[in-house]
Amino acid sequence: MSARWVYYFGDGEADGNQNLKDLLGGKGANLAELTLMGVPVPPGFTISTDACRHYMEQGDVPPELPSEVQRNIARLEESTGKGFGASEGQPLLLSVRSGAKLSMPGMMDTVLNLGLNDRTAQALARESDDERFVWDSYRRFVQMYGDVVLGVDHHAFEAALSELRDREGVKQDTELSADGLKGLVRTFLDLVEDATGSPFPSDPEEQLWGAINAVFDSWNGDRAMAYRRHHRIPDDLGTAVNVQTMVYGNMGADSGSGVAFTRDPSTGEKVFYGEFLLNAQGEDVVAGTRDPLPITEMERLLPGPYAELLEVQDRIERHYREMQDVEFTVERGRLYMLQTRAGKRTAAAAVRIAVEMVDEGLISPETAVTRVDPEQVEQLLHPGLDPAVEPDQLAVGLPASPGAAAGRVVFDPDDAVRLAEEGEPVVLVRQETSPDDFSGMAVSQGILTSRGGMTSHAAVVARGMGKPCVAGAREIDIHGRDGYFEAQGRRIKEGEWITLDGASGRVLLGRVPTVEPELSEQFRRLMEWADGFRRLRVRTNADTPQDAAKAREFGAEGIGLCRTEHMFFGAERILAIREMILASDAESRRTALGKLLPMQQSDFEGIFRAMDGYPVTIRLLDPPLHEFLPHGDEEMEEMAQAMGRPLLQVKVAVERHREANPMLGHRGVRLGTTVPEITEMQARAILQAAVKVAEEGVSVLPEIMIPLVAVPEEFQRQDQLIRAVAELVFNERGRRVDYLVGTMIELPRAALVADRIAETAEFFSFGTNDLTQTAFGISRDDSGSFLPLYIEQGLLPEDPFRVLDQEGVGQLVEMGTQRGRGARQDLKVGICGEHGGDPSSVTFCHHLGLDYVSCSPFRVPVARLAAAIAALYEADTEAQEEQRLQTVG
Amino acid sequence: MSARWVYYFGDGEADGNQNLKDLLGGKGANLAELTLMGVPVPPGFTISTDACRHYMEQGDVPPELPSEVQRNIARLEESTGKGFGASEGQPLLLSVRSGAKLSMPGMMDTVLNLGLNDRTAQALARESDDERFVWDSYRRFVQMYGDVVLGVDHHAFEAALSELRDREGVKQDTELSADGLKGLVRTFLDLVEDATGSPFPSDPEEQLWGAINAVFDSWNGDRAMAYRRHHRIPDDLGTAVNVQTMVYGNMGADSGSGVAFTRDPSTGEKVFYGEFLLNAQGEDVVAGTRDPLPITEMERLLPGPYAELLEVQDRIERHYREMQDVEFTVERGRLYMLQTRAGKRTAAAAVRIAVEMVDEGLISPETAVTRVDPEQVEQLLHPGLDPAVEPDQLAVGLPASPGAAAGRVVFDPDDAVRLAEEGEPVVLVRQETSPDDFSGMAVSQGILTSRGGMTSHAAVVARGMGKPCVAGAREIDIHGRDGYFEAQGRRIKEGEWITLDGASGRVLLGRVPTVEPELSEQFRRLMEWADGFRRLRVRTNADTPQDAAKAREFGAEGIGLCRTEHMFFGAERILAIREMILASDAESRRTALGKLLPMQQSDFEGIFRAMDGYPVTIRLLDPPLHEFLPHGDEEMEEMAQAMGRPLLQVKVAVERHREANPMLGHRGVRLGTTVPEITEMQARAILQAAVKVAEEGVSVLPEIMIPLVAVPEEFQRQDQLIRAVAELVFNERGRRVDYLVGTMIELPRAALVADRIAETAEFFSFGTNDLTQTAFGISRDDSGSFLPLYIEQGLLPEDPFRVLDQEGVGQLVEMGTQRGRGARQDLKVGICGEHGGDPSSVTFCHHLGLDYVSCSPFRVPVARLAAAIAALYEADTEAQEEQRLQTVG
């Protein structure tokens, strides 16, 4: 039997079904399925993606295709009693649409009313008894066909249309006269002939082949190709072509069109929800030129079709076991379904629908979990802007940390602290932030920066704190010393109210009310299911007992990254660390660090108590020491005075610690190597805290983590030092606690020599932020000047600081994991970069067999859900492929 | 037959020979060989490294060892007619020395006179008739044995010795009386008993086993272990123990000791060369307490032994076919050879000896080539300080670029240019240099910086120019604005003369005369042989026609890296590039760049002409644009004025281009991607220049190189652009030239996705400087504060910016090469980092199968020689292993 290129559907019979999406595209497969279900669908046929592939490879359609199309047209004629190109009786008019497996911008969209020419138009006019309808349909056809098939500049058509409106003195196309439209058809036909040098094709068959080829050609159009490259969609998927009998909702008071959802897409409530227009075509509902009515109005206006629609939509939903978005038309009292597909929905609706469908027995808990997009879940946890208020937008920056907050503008972190103490909500506005600003950030409602990207200091810290942040809002121009910033020519003074929407990146003038989130019972149940399915553990990145407690509420199973540097920035503490920096020998350094010891110890005690029963990974001091030194002349003088030292000494120290590339400088384990007293003090603080809380009955599992290791020997040295301190502490206190010593793998070299590092290290935590920076050779702080362009132009599919670059950085994670486990079978491996909370990165970590991911508290539910979905899809590699492609769409 | 643990040598017979270095160590194998040659050697035996391994594994010597040692002692007694521990007749005294395959600091050195106790001392006194000799030998034995075997603090012995000198009122140990020494023996014996709690072992056999075990134990001493770890020497090599009959050069006027070389080690001339002391032991010659005589004096003083020595040394050299360093003793008119080994020599001597030995028919040209250390060769090319002058040293920095030069101190590059134009030799003194300083550096005799490391900007540029540079001289304190620098409390003013010795890092006050190098005919012949053996091509890094010509003289076969950024710094040029930076649209950028086009083109023409017939790899603009902008307020005002722009605009531009980590910022291909006009201009300049010189008959092979590629797509984009420009140029000029487009692999991600990059790229050049920076996460500029400590403490075996880190970065080079060649079989692969001129890195590149290395002009001969040696050793993997270990020693 020869290959089949064309699949018919109509009158309850179909050659295809919903499982043939590869062959028929999503639209074609669903039309076949609906037909098979007995749902009224205008009959038609689908030319398969095989034919498209043949066309791409051979440069022409398969030789059998014309006759197959002809046979199917005949079948349509038979089914409808109409004739394709018939100048007698009813002419058969067709729609032609592309339909790939995945919807894809840049593909040819739709040609309606195909089959019209001067003769069929006359026949239609006779049959429909509605001249205006006929000429309007005809001019629409010529316009669409001219534009998308023949490539005539669409402005030409619009100009002629506008001229006609002027001439007839009307504002809407719907008010144009039949005669006017008839003349317009003529004008359009001439326009096409002028532009193409050939007359508009009047032969319906020629029209049809033109449209089919145009669909195939559009598969390799620039925009579609760029989209596929960007989303890594294979070029050989191809598109199908759907050819379908036209039906008309604009044939009088017994006709209409609408779009509807089987459940409320914003709340998820199980109610039929949608919009409807009497005497209108589908495009009129979408275009918004007339105000559509609520779908319930249809009950009154078209009671019969409405009853049928209610029954049909319910049947479709039960059939697909998924909330559906349907399009329909009523032609002279008769209902036709034109499309069905899974409906888009809010996060809240997704959760409610999934859980209720389980209760209704439609789907399993496994399926319910896969029905919620992890990326959306975070929306549920943060306050949002009150949608009732019309905002006054000043600028749009990067949506760096979600949530909404309002506060008074402050430019200086100290002012932020002062005002916050007075009970004023503040928003800290800075060019960019540094660890110095931590205390000011901690008291602010939100943070706004004019520089920096999604992973700038401000963004990372704000996400960690669960505070809204808009970063890199380049439209605003900050004059902090003069007490104002400018945006859109407006000057916003210190103390004025602004509101940030961290989810969209919008900066709004004034105090826009926000609404607090409420976690639903359904959400709780869904997450409980998810936890039952996942294999990956989910920890959190948290530096304070408050963050730790918050993350625990969100389901964190330990801390994967507790940064200790923020603990050094209190007024008293920074003085001690500065003393250490100025000290000239180990003993004076120890004395200075000794002052920090009790404070650090008490920090750790709080965190251990909050994480009772769970492991806590503490990273030793990481940033270069110059971050603890002042920058300006004034601040240097202050420091000299506060410490009773000559100004020159301070200046020399600042100068000595200045670095050309601090990211690649004297930081991480390099500090512990050159100044082992820091490691000594921190190890002691951690272990003394552990012993103390263990005495209180807390179950404490400290994991001490050495950052920025590149060389196995530097890790070994630190490991020895920590173990020596541990023995001292345990002997002094007369009590031991279990602990691990491990390292971050955040430099390419560490991944390459992971086997040797794992000989000593008991755990690895991939620091994918720095690993991405060094593998790409891109500083996050400086990437704003080129990275956005890279993503825009499709040179990179995603921001690699947000979504783990599996092609490159992922190789290092895989290599590090395999080599590390090769040397130490029970090596605990996790990830603690920003990527720990990104769903596709979590999926990647699951497949690599990592033990856990760690992310900021508000991303914990995202990671839990993503980990569950990864585990559910794992069994079925095809489903996995689906998932990959779905995350694309 | 059971395993043998002990190897005898003496009286012309030996169980071992020179090929058993693994088993007998270097010293033991050579003693056996000399004995077999019939050279007079005091008889003895060697306990093998197998015994040492047994000792390390089992914690005890092999059970058969004691009886084997006993048998060999008996053989020694028979041979010498002396008795071990004999209180009648002549007592047999022994030396015990460690002897591993490689000489290794930290191993037990020597115990002499073993076998003495109160009774054997009496017997020796009777036999030698020299009481003083006996008690001096005895106290030396107790002192050495107490120190190295029993671990008694050597200060205790020295204190007692010093007390005796005071009591006898003498200054030298040689003046002490026999009675005094006899008393000292008693004091030493008591000292040992007090310190160890046991009497000093008087049984010679117990003494011997104590010494043997001490040698074995010293193999695992801290210093020896650290040394092995540092040099990656396997721990299981083990050491041998050499036990040998004592002979004495201090037995009167017919006795003596000496050390000698078979050829002059500083010139290589074929003359017997050495030093000699009458009536003295070997250690006296070395200690320098008496002035040794030239070896020729021995002819007069000990004519018989001298004649024998002359004959023996000649025989030894012919036997080993290598210049030897020998030690000998004459005891009562009888010559004994105590050691022979290959002699250390200067670079000039190495070349002369190797070539003359070929002429003498001793060795092949292949062997001659392997006899010269490539690292030494560079010494021959640079001027050196006149050794006759006593220098006044101000400071020592890093020996960043070899050669010696004197000049007047200048702090400002513009002053350097001005003074140089007036004919004054100048030395530019800066904290660190930047591309801004290029013109000033170019006219200076040498460069001195107080910051930065071996691969700082100053160091790299100076090496490229073949100018001496001392970098990171932290002892000097620069006050450039006040016109002086300080060192050692002395103030050196602008205009004063200083001299730099780039080979040692010394900074000297005043104008020390230098001597120009003269390349010998032997050098020329040696390099010609080397070129015949090597497979790797050697190119040079050169940015000017002058450098290119110089490198060609040194044997460069093309340019592997021509940086274009230096070409942008002339007064006129920088104005144009600044105009481009300030321009707001592509057209104005093109206009500004258009001014640079003719200048760039003429630069390239000069370089192409200088490299007629060889390929020239030109790297497109690499540094971030802010390097072309001024920094200080004053300079910004100047720029604004010169360009007729408002100061604010300049300030905004400077601010906008400021970067937190410029090394990881907006540079390399990221410039060409965001500002394609730069690529357009540079491609045009290169190809127009190529067409122009091709018309003149020059054979031109341009290779256009895109820097800092991380993503295949960014390379593809640039490649398309360059090829489009090329077609335009070829059409305009009516002539085509062949050219390649390739990329640097200098980011870890590029190595990881090298297969995809090679789909488009025609060549790879590993930029191992940046690859090392990103793989390690270490900024060269900032590494000074920790990297030296890492190397000092053995955390890293070498500075990875000088010697390629094969363990880590090497994996990326290998991966990039294999994956690249996997995708494109004929991919041309080279390396153009600093490592291109480092011998061990060149060897690594040879083994990876790279096509070429590229290095600074003065390193070209180094690389040629290293490449030849790598090829010669390749065939023989054992020889290869030797080579690896030799580079360690």
Interface residues (C-beta under 8 A of the other chain):
Chain A: E659 A660 N661 P662 M663 L664 G665 H666 R670 T673 T674 L708 A710 V711 E713 E714 R717 E746 L747 P748 R749 L752 V753 D770 Q773 T774 A775 F776 G777 I778 S779 D781 D782 S785 F786 L789 Y790 Q793 G794 L795 L796 D805 E807 G808 V809 Q811 L812
Chain B: E659 A660 N661 P662 M663 L664 G665 H666 R670 T673 T674 L708 A710 V711 E713 E714 R717 E746 L747 P748 R749 L752 V753 D770 Q773 T774 A775 F776 G777 I778 S779 D781 D782 S785 F786 L789 Y790 Q793 G794 L795 L796 D805 E807 G808 V809 Q811 L812
